[in-house]
Amino acid sequence: MPDLPFAHDLMAALSGSVVTLAELDANLHYTALHNPGMLLGAVCVLGRSLHTVHGLDASRLSDLAMQALSTGLAQEARMAMIGRIWQVRITPLSPNRLALLASEVAPLLTDFDLLSTLFEGLHDGLILLDSAGHIRLINAAATTLLAPNDEVLLDRTWVEFHTAWPNQPLISIDQSLLDGQVRHARVQLPNPLGGERTYDIRTMPLLDDHGRLTWLLVHLRDMTEPLWFAAQMRQHERLLATGRLAAVVAHEVNSPLQSIETCLHMAGRMSADSDRERYLRLAREEIKRISVTLRQLLDLYRPSAAPMQININTLIERVFLLTEPTLRRRAIQIQCNLSDNLPMLIGRPDEITQVLINLVFNAMQAMLRGGRLVVMSDWAADAQGQLQIIIRVSDNGMGISPDNLPHIFEPFFTTRPDGTGLGLAICQRILADHDGQIMVEHSSEEGTCFRVELPVKEG
């Protein structure tokens, strides 16, 4: 190749390519080499001939180069070297051809610079591994996580990081390198500034035409703040749900308290023992009413630290024991169609209760002039044969407008002046944590039906 003033500049500009680029002189000696990769590794080849560097593997490569030089035409072939198959193209470059090549490459370099800027500017960490697990590309976010002390990471193997984090479940990356499958894991990794942070690790294999792994893209997303925010939202909505229950309970307790006060006052004025006993007996009955109400509240909303077996029908009935008086005062009729012999769920009763209470109160607020609230439970197998418990909560209220329907599960979206917009978003998050889902089965001017699906799992 001719030794032109800008030839080396062009080769240097192309050094960001993922292929190996080389210049040879007329005697087939290397004069420049960029991105040797697995072809030459760290061997110094400048000034050495093809035969010296590649030995017996160079014969066909040498023949191809001599043919290109003798004909002045580009030659291309597929050949075996160092135990691998390579696609080789040798192009003799005249000054005019080199200048044309430079003009053709210029737009590609601009795109490459743009992609490099986006790659480096991402908040998420990205790592590109070759099939042997060597780091070939890594952006700033991943470098900060993996090498807080500014170590050089390129060309190091992924397995080296298991020494630094022996107890972390990074095996998903190793498994993807072995079988070329997509994987996802959530791990706790040390924070360079102290403590630990939560990361989602996703592997995305790139395969060749024969299904063999050529590259593995590792995506690291810091989930610490999103998970904290989601936990705060759930806690906030839990407090709101507790407040709504407290209002119901306060009303249910206040009425018997007034009766107790009246009975005690009347018992104090009675001279006959039989009359006093009658009023005291009435007072004791009202105290029992209060005790039952408070016990139901405790049973219904006792926080559960770990998943446990849940009878969904029992949970629905307990919710209505507390909310029925409020619903009836608002002229709302209750209809429960609960399927017999429902399988038991594995989950957190307090969280499922929170979902049911939200749906009941949402239905109540949609029926300003009274109406009918229908709750149904059933079970069925989905398309994959997974057994699902299905809960439907229906009302004949004002319905949800088509414009609002796509947004009802978005945090902070609300149509009520006193609403927070967190209720349905929290319901969706809770059910997702139980591998379930919630959807609007139908909504019109004649009412709305929410459908909840929860998978039945082995205990």
Secondary structure, DSSP 8 states (H G I E B T S, - for coil): ----TTHHHHHHHGGGSSS-EEEE-TT-BEEEEE--HHHHTT---TT-BHHHHHGGGHHHHHHHHHHHHHH-S-EEEEEEETTEEEEEEE----HHHHHHHHHHHHHHHHHHHHHHHHHHH-SSEEEEEETTSBEEEE-HHHHHHH-TT----TT-BGGGHHHH-TTS-THHHHHHHHH---EEEEEEEE-TTSSEEEEEEEEEEEE-TTS-EEEEEEEEEE-HHHHHHHHHHHHHHHHHHHHHHHHHHHHHHHHHHHHHHHHHHHHHH--SHHHHHHHHHHHHHHHHHHHHHHHHHHHHH---SS-EEE-HHHHHHHHHHHHHHHHHHTTEEEEEEE-TT---EEE-HHHHHHHHHHHHHHHHHH-TT-EEEEEEEEEEE-TTS-EEEEEEEEE-SS---TTTGGGTTSTT--SSTT--S-HHHHHHHHHHHTT-EEEEEEEETTEEEEEEEEE----
